[in-house]
């Protein structure tokens, strides 16, 4: 069975509660039989569906799903990929940028969520390992980091305690994330993020010619179509993004830097899309209809990178700032936009650290 390239299916109210396997079996059987012939449930076997799902060919709301028994919700979007998605990152792919007894700063690869969603916390260990989260990989990354630095002396750190999340970045976004390693550090750093006193600078490749400016709106969970967005009223949470162009590529694309004054969920992606300049590779938030924009970059993911992160150390009071250069996939796209021969394709990143 060969899946239809890019086939997208929306879960209706009548299909709510179906398992992913049953849902796909009906959909793919219908595709193979044709509209006029009507669906033939036996045309696609359960084993074929299981193979399709477990080989990373199916996404639900942009996330790879390998669980054939997952129950679907109304409104969810199920996409069947023509080619298997890349395997999730491993601990070796997480680079430790800074480590001490209180905090750890890591460079997050794309394709992994920062923490697990609430409904996933009860999942058994085996199921979690199929699609791990960053906070679950960081302890092993720390152990590998210590082993590399201290050799045999680092072996005593093979079992590193879990870390504590104080902020998050999107699954497709790459770049810097800090975790705490103690309860007092978690409390102090979390307060810095709540008070918006941390330093966060992102780089993004956007559609169109972007100018400098500040975007300030109130963001709500549902703008009317089930997605996050800005409200025309005072409802929602205040969100402020400072945008500065770094490099223009004619009128088609712009490399921009975004400095966050606040840190709301999907803030940069929403703000840039709403002013008519969505981030390349954006598949959730589109520009308003009165903006005529087209993303011809063929970017494999949202081209957004957390390039700088700064905060006051929760114990020493030292002002720390860390930087991460653009990862390979964004660099490839930039080379392509500049007229280079390299076509954009996924890649990794390396991090640099400086203190001030």
C-alpha positions in Angstrom: 0.0 0.0 0.0 1.4 3.4 -1.0 -0.1 6.4 0.8 -1.3 9.3 -1.2 1.4 12.0 -1.1 0.3 14.7 1.4 -3.2 13.3 1.9 -5.0 15.3 4.6 -8.1 14.1 6.5 -10.2 16.1 9.0 -11.9 14.2 11.8 -15.6 14.9 11.8 -18.0 14.7 14.7 -19.2 11.2 13.5 -15.6 10.0 13.5 -14.7 11.3 16.9 -13.5 8.5 19.2 -12.3 6.2 16.4 -8.9 4.7 16.7 -6.3 6.0 14.3 -6.1 2.6 12.7 -9.8 2.4 12.0 -10.0 5.9 10.7 -7.1 5.4 8.3 -8.3 2.1 7.1 -11.6 3.6 6.0 -10.0 6.6 4.5 -7.3 4.8 2.6 -9.6 2.1 1.5 -11.9 4.8 0.1 -9.0 6.3 -1.8 -8.0 3.0 -3.4 -11.5 2.2 -4.5 -12.5 5.6 -5.9 -15.4 7.9 -5.0 -18.0 6.4 -7.3 -17.2 2.8 -6.3 -17.6 3.4 -2.6 -15.3 2.3 0.2 -14.1 -1.3 0.4 -13.0 -1.9 4.0 -11.2 -5.1 3.1 -9.0 -3.3 0.5 -6.6 -2.2 3.2 -5.5 -4.7 5.8 -4.9 -3.9 9.5 -1.3 -5.0 9.1 -0.8 -2.5 6.4 -2.2 0.3 8.5 -0.1 -0.7 11.5 3.0 -0.7 9.3 2.1 2.7 7.9 1.6 4.3 11.3 4.6 2.7 13.0 7.0 3.6 10.2 6.3 7.3 10.9 4.1 8.0 7.9 1.2 9.7 9.8 0.9 13.1 11.5 -1.8 14.4 13.8 -1.9 18.2 14.1 1.7 18.4 12.9 3.1 15.7 15.3 4.2 12.3 14.2 1.9 9.6 15.7 3.0 6.0 15.9 0.2 4.7 18.1 -2.5 2.9 16.0 -4.8 2.8 19.1 -4.8 6.5 19.6 -8.4 7.8 19.9 -9.2 10.8 17.6 -10.9 14.0 18.6 -13.3 16.0 16.4 -11.4 18.7 14.4 -8.0 16.9 14.5 -6.1 16.9 11.2 -4.6 13.6 10.1 -1.9 13.8 7.4 -0.5 10.8 5.6 3.1 11.3 4.4 4.5 9.9 1.2 7.9 9.4 2.8 8.6 8.4 6.4 9.4 11.3 8.8 12.8 11.4 10.2 13.4 9.6 13.5 13.0 11.7 16.7 16.2 13.2 18.1 18.2 11.3 20.7 20.1 12.4 23.7 23.3 12.6 21.6 21.5 15.2 19.5 21.0 17.5 22.5 24.1 19.7 23.0 24.8 20.8 26.6 25.9 24.5 26.3 26.2 25.2 30.1 26.0 23.0 33.2 26.3 23.7 36.9 24.6 22.4 40.0 21.6 24.7 39.5 20.9 25.1 35.8 21.6 23.4 32.5 21.3 25.2 29.1 20.9 23.0 26.0 20.7 23.5 22.3 17.4 21.9 21.2 17.2 20.2 17.8 14.1 20.6 15.7 11.5 17.9 15.8 11.0 17.5 19.5 8.7 19.1 22.1 10.2 20.7 25.2 7.9 19.0 27.7 5.2 16.4 27.6 1.5 17.4 27.3 -0.6 16.9 30.4 -2.6 14.0 28.8 0.6 12.2 28.0 2.0 12.2 31.5 0.3 8.8 32.3 1.8 7.1 29.2 4.0 4.0 30.0 7.7 4.3 29.6 7.8 2.3 26.4 5.3 4.6 24.7 7.2 7.7 25.8 10.4 6.4 24.3 8.8 6.2 20.8 8.5 10.0 20.8 10.6 11.4 23.7 10.5 15.0 24.9 13.5 17.3 25.5 13.3 17.3 29.2 13.3 13.5 29.2 16.5 13.5 27.0 18.4 16.1 28.9 19.5 13.9 31.9 21.1 11.4 29.4 22.7 14.4 27.6 24.1 15.6 30.9 25.5 12.2 31.6 27.2 12.0 28.2 28.5 15.5 28.6 30.1 14.7 32.0 31.5 11.4 30.7 33.1 13.2 27.8 34.6 15.9 30.0 35.7 13.8 32.9 36.2 10.3 31.5 36.1 7.5 34.1 35.3 10.1 36.8 32.1 11.1 34.9 30.7 7.6 35.1 29.3 8.2 38.6 26.9 10.7 37.0 25.3 8.1 34.7 22.0 8.4 36.6 21.2 12.1 36.5 18.0 13.3 38.2 15.2 14.8 36.1 15.4 18.5 35.2 12.7 21.1 35.7 11.3 23.2 32.8 10.8 26.9 33.3 10.0 27.9 29.7 9.4 26.2 26.3 10.0 26.6 22.6 8.0 25.0 19.8 8.6 21.5 18.5 9.9 22.7 15.1 11.8 25.6 16.6 15.5 25.0 17.3 17.8 26.7 19.8 18.5 27.5 23.4 16.5 26.2 26.4 17.3 26.4 30.1 16.2 23.8 32.7 16.8 24.0 36.4 18.2 21.3 38.6 16.8 22.2 42.0 13.5 23.5 43.4 14.9 26.9 44.6 16.4 27.5 41.1 13.1 26.6 39.5 11.3 29.1 41.6 13.7 32.0 40.9 14.1 31.4 37.2 10.4 30.9 36.7 9.8 34.3 38.3 12.3 35.9 35.8 10.4 34.4 32.9 7.1 35.6 34.4 8.4 39.1 34.9 9.9 39.1 31.4 13.3 40.0 32.6 15.1 37.3 30.6 16.8 38.0 27.3 15.5 36.1 24.3 16.5 36.8 20.7 15.2 34.7 17.8 16.1 34.6 14.1 13.6 33.7 11.5 13.3 33.6 7.7 10.0 35.2 6.7 8.0 35.6 3.5 8.0 39.1 2.0 10.0 42.3 2.7 9.8 42.9 6.5 10.4 46.3 8.0 11.4 47.2 11.6 8.7 47.7 14.2 7.1 46.5 17.3 4.0 44.2 17.3 1.8 44.5 20.3 -1.5 42.5 20.6 -3.6 40.5 23.1 -3.3 36.8 22.3 -6.2 34.4 22.9 -6.4 30.6 22.8 -9.1 30.6 20.2 -9.4 33.4 17.6 -12.6 31.9 16.3 -11.3 29.0 14.2 -9.8 26.9 17.0 -6.3 28.4 16.7 -4.5 30.9 18.8 -4.4 34.5 17.6 -4.8 38.2 18.4 -8.0 39.5 19.8 -9.6 42.8 18.7 -10.7 43.4 22.3 -8.9 43.6 25.6 -9.4 39.9 26.2 -6.3 37.7 26.2 -2.7 38.1 27.3 -0.5 41.0 26.3 2.2 40.0 23.8 5.0 42.2 22.5 7.5 41.3 19.8 10.2 43.7 18.5 11.1 42.9 14.9 14.3 44.1 13.1 15.2 43.0 9.5 18.7 41.5 9.3 18.9 40.8 5.5 16.5 41.3 2.6 16.2 38.9 -0.3 14.5 41.3 -2.8 10.8 41.5 -1.9 10.4 37.8 -1.5 12.0 36.9 1.8 13.6 38.5 4.8 15.9 37.2 7.6 14.6 38.9 10.7 15.5 39.1 14.4 12.7 39.0 16.9 13.3 40.1 20.5 10.6 39.0 22.9 9.4 41.4 25.5 6.8 38.8 26.5 6.8 35.0 25.8 3.4 33.7 24.8 2.8 30.4 23.1 3.5 30.7 19.3 3.9 34.5 19.8 6.5 35.1 17.0 4.7 32.8 14.5 1.3 34.4 15.2 2.6 38.0 15.1 4.6 37.6 11.9 1.7 35.8 10.1 -0.8 38.5 11.2 1.3 41.3 9.7 1.5 39.4 6.4 4.9 37.9 6.8 4.6 34.3 8.0 7.7 32.4 8.9 8.9 30.1 6.0 7.6 26.6 6.5 4.6 27.8 8.6 1.6 25.4 8.2 -0.6 26.5 11.1 -0.8 30.3 11.0 -1.5 32.0 7.7 -1.5 35.6 6.7 -4.9 37.4 6.5 -6.6 37.2 3.2 -5.9 40.8 2.2 -2.2 40.0 2.2 -1.1 38.3 -1.0 1.9 36.2 0.1 3.3 32.9 -1.1 5.9 30.8 0.5 8.0 29.3 -2.3 10.9 28.3 0.0 9.8 24.7 0.4 11.2 24.9 3.9 10.9 21.5 5.7 9.9 23.1 9.0 9.2 26.5 10.6 12.4 28.5 10.0 12.7 29.8 13.5 15.7 29.6 15.8 16.2 30.6 19.5 19.6 32.3 18.9 20.2 34.0 22.3 19.2 33.4 25.8 20.1 35.4 28.9 19.1 35.3 32.6 20.5 36.0 36.1 21.9 32.9 37.7 19.5 31.8 40.5 22.3 31.2 43.0 25.3 33.3 42.1 23.4 36.3 40.7 25.7 36.4 37.7 24.3 37.8 34.4 24.6 34.9 31.9 24.1 35.1 28.2 24.3 32.2 25.7 24.3 32.2 21.9 23.6 29.5 19.3 24.5 29.9 15.6 22.0 29.1 13.0 21.5 25.4 12.4 22.3 23.7 9.1 18.8 23.6 7.6 18.3 27.4 8.1 21.9 28.1 6.8 21.1 26.0 3.7 18.0 28.0 3.0 19.9 31.2 3.4 22.6 30.1 1.0 19.9 29.2 -1.5 18.2 32.6 -1.1 21.6 34.2 -1.6 22.0 32.4 -4.9 24.2 29.5 -3.7 24.0 26.0 -5.1 22.9 24.3 -2.0 19.2 23.5 -1.7 17.6 23.8 1.7 17.6 20.6 3.8 17.5 19.6 7.4 20.6 19.7 9.6 21.9 20.2 13.1 23.5 23.0 15.1 26.4 23.9 17.4 26.3 26.3 20.2 28.6 29.0 21.6 28.6 30.5 25.1 29.8 33.8 26.5 29.4 35.5 29.9 29.1 39.1 30.6 
